[in-house]
Amino acid sequence: MTIANPSSALFRCIREVAEYADGEGWDRPPQLFALVPTADLVAAEPSLEDQLGDGAELTPIAQEPLPDTVREDPMALEEFLATTSWSPAVAGCVLVQQIVVLPPDAEQTLDDAIVPLLADRDAADRAARYAAVTHPGRRDARLFAGVLRDGVSLCLLQVRPDEADEDPFGDLDLRTTPNLAPSLVEALHHTLETEPDD
């Protein structure tokens, strides 16, 4: 399938996933969504046309919950994605996960935590995560990372609002920055390149 405007289609899907995640609330485990051509869904299930007939080229479909190991250990997500593959009918995927974001002045705190452990990658990673979650300036956020088979990718971030800052109208504040989560984007692209097991 050729997507007329891949970047726009991917943004639209991530926005839809963000609205879904926002409705589910915070403190949720990571979740994967398959991006499937809307026309294929309608052809397979004509009764869905009224729900999906808004001109969207792709529709996100929530996948089964990730294994408990991934839900309990963020480091296991990388291993899980390395063994994930999609059928050819899937045009792309989106992963949403809750992360911690830190202010720029937290860099020294992280350096102090990981430098003594650089010889052991896993220990350094655990120390960095602990330093991040215990930092007084930390903020929770949702990271939405999406990729398409044609190479298009997009990452958006939603910072958890303070209770005083919550928008009563529910408008989503989605942000991005250059080079956001490149390793995750690469891992998601890999899931689309891997042949599924028969």
C-alpha positions in Angstrom: 0.0 0.0 0.0 1.2 3.5 -0.9 0.4 6.1 1.7 -0.3 9.5 0.1 1.2 11.6 3.0 3.0 9.2 5.4 4.1 11.9 7.9 0.6 13.2 8.2 -0.9 9.7 8.5 1.6 8.8 11.2 1.0 12.0 13.2 -2.8 11.3 13.0 -2.3 7.8 14.3 -0.1 8.9 17.2 -2.6 11.6 18.1 -5.3 8.9 18.2 -3.2 6.7 20.3 -2.4 9.6 22.6 -6.1 10.3 23.0 -6.7 6.7 23.9 -3.8 6.6 26.4 -5.0 9.8 28.0 -8.4 8.2 28.5 -6.8 5.2 30.2 -4.9 7.4 32.7 -1.4 7.6 33.9 0.8 4.8 35.5 0.0 2.3 32.8 2.4 -0.3 31.3 3.9 0.1 27.8 1.5 -0.7 24.9 2.0 -1.5 21.3 -0.4 -0.6 18.4 -0.4 -2.0 14.9 -1.1 0.5 12.2 -3.3 -1.1 9.5 -4.6 0.4 6.3 -8.2 1.5 7.0 -9.4 0.3 3.6 -8.2 -3.2 4.5 -10.1 -3.1 7.8 -13.3 -2.0 6.1 -12.9 -4.6 3.4 -12.6 -7.3 6.1 -15.3 -5.9 8.3 -17.7 -3.6 6.4 -19.6 -2.9 9.6 -16.6 -0.8 10.8 -17.0 1.7 7.9 -19.1 4.1 10.0 -16.6 4.1 12.8 -13.5 4.4 10.5 -14.9 6.4 7.6 -13.3 9.7 8.4 -10.7 9.6 5.6 -7.9 8.2 7.8 -5.5 6.1 5.7 -4.3 4.1 8.7 -6.0 2.9 11.8 -4.2 2.0 15.1 -5.2 -1.3 16.7 -4.2 -1.9 20.3 -2.3 -5.2 20.7 -2.4 -7.7 23.6 -0.7 -6.5 26.8 3.1 -6.9 26.8 4.5 -9.7 28.9 4.8 -9.1 32.7 8.6 -9.1 32.4 8.4 -6.0 30.2 5.8 -4.4 32.4 8.0 -4.9 35.5 11.4 -4.2 34.1 11.8 -1.4 31.6 15.1 -2.9 30.5 13.3 -5.9 29.1 11.5 -3.8 26.5 14.5 -3.8 24.3 14.7 -7.6 24.4 11.0 -7.9 23.7 11.1 -5.6 20.6 14.1 -7.6 19.3 11.9 -10.6 19.0 8.8 -8.9 17.7 7.6 -9.0 14.1 4.5 -8.0 12.2 2.5 -9.5 9.4 2.9 -7.9 5.9 -0.6 -6.4 6.4 0.7 -4.1 9.1 2.0 -0.8 7.7 3.6 0.5 10.9 3.4 0.5 14.7 3.3 2.8 17.6 4.6 2.2 21.1 3.5 4.3 24.1 5.3 4.1 27.4 5.6 6.2 30.5 9.0 7.7 31.1 10.7 10.1 33.4 12.0 13.5 32.0 14.5 15.6 33.9 15.5 19.2 33.9 18.7 20.1 32.1 20.6 20.7 35.4 20.1 17.0 36.2 22.9 15.9 33.9 25.5 16.0 36.7 23.3 13.8 38.9 23.1 11.2 36.2 26.9 11.4 35.5 27.6 10.9 39.2 25.4 7.8 39.2 26.7 6.1 36.1 30.4 7.0 35.7 31.6 4.6 38.4 29.6 1.8 36.7 30.5 2.3 33.0 32.3 -1.1 32.8 28.9 -2.8 33.5 26.3 -1.5 31.0 23.3 -3.1 32.9 24.5 -1.7 36.3 25.0 1.7 34.8 21.6 1.6 33.2 19.9 0.6 36.5 21.8 3.4 38.4 20.8 6.0 35.8 17.1 4.9 36.1 17.3 5.0 39.8 18.9 8.5 39.8 16.2 9.7 37.4 13.2 8.4 39.3 14.5 9.8 42.6 15.5 13.2 41.2 13.5 16.0 42.9 13.0 17.7 39.5 11.6 14.7 37.7 8.4 14.8 35.7 6.4 11.8 34.4 5.7 11.8 30.7 4.3 9.6 28.0 6.6 8.9 25.0 4.8 8.0 21.7 7.1 6.5 19.1 5.7 5.6 15.7 7.3 4.1 12.6 6.1 3.1 9.1 7.5 0.5 6.8 8.6 3.2 4.3 11.0 4.6 6.9 9.0 7.5 8.2 9.1 7.9 12.0 7.9 10.4 14.6 8.2 10.6 18.4 6.0 12.8 20.5 6.1 13.5 24.3 3.3 14.4 26.7 4.4 15.7 30.0 2.2 14.8 32.9 0.6 18.0 34.1 0.6 19.1 37.7 -2.9 18.9 39.2 -3.0 22.6 39.2 -2.1 22.7 35.5 -4.6 20.1 34.3 -6.7 21.3 31.3 -10.4 20.9 32.1 -11.0 20.7 28.3 -8.6 17.8 27.9 -6.5 19.3 25.2 -3.4 17.2 24.7 0.0 19.0 24.8 2.2 16.9 22.6 5.7 18.0 22.0 8.7 16.9 20.1 12.4 17.6 19.9 15.1 16.7 17.4 16.6 13.2 17.8 14.0 12.1 20.4 14.4 8.4 21.3 16.5 7.3 18.3 17.3 3.8 19.8 13.6 3.1 20.3 12.8 4.2 16.7 15.5 1.9 15.4 14.1 -1.0 17.5 10.6 -0.4 16.2 11.8 -0.2 12.6 13.5 -3.6 13.2 10.2 -5.1 14.2 8.8 -4.2 10.8 11.9 -5.7 9.0 11.8 -9.0 10.8 9.9 -11.8 9.1 7.2 -13.2 11.3 7.4 -16.9 12.3 5.0 -19.2 10.5 
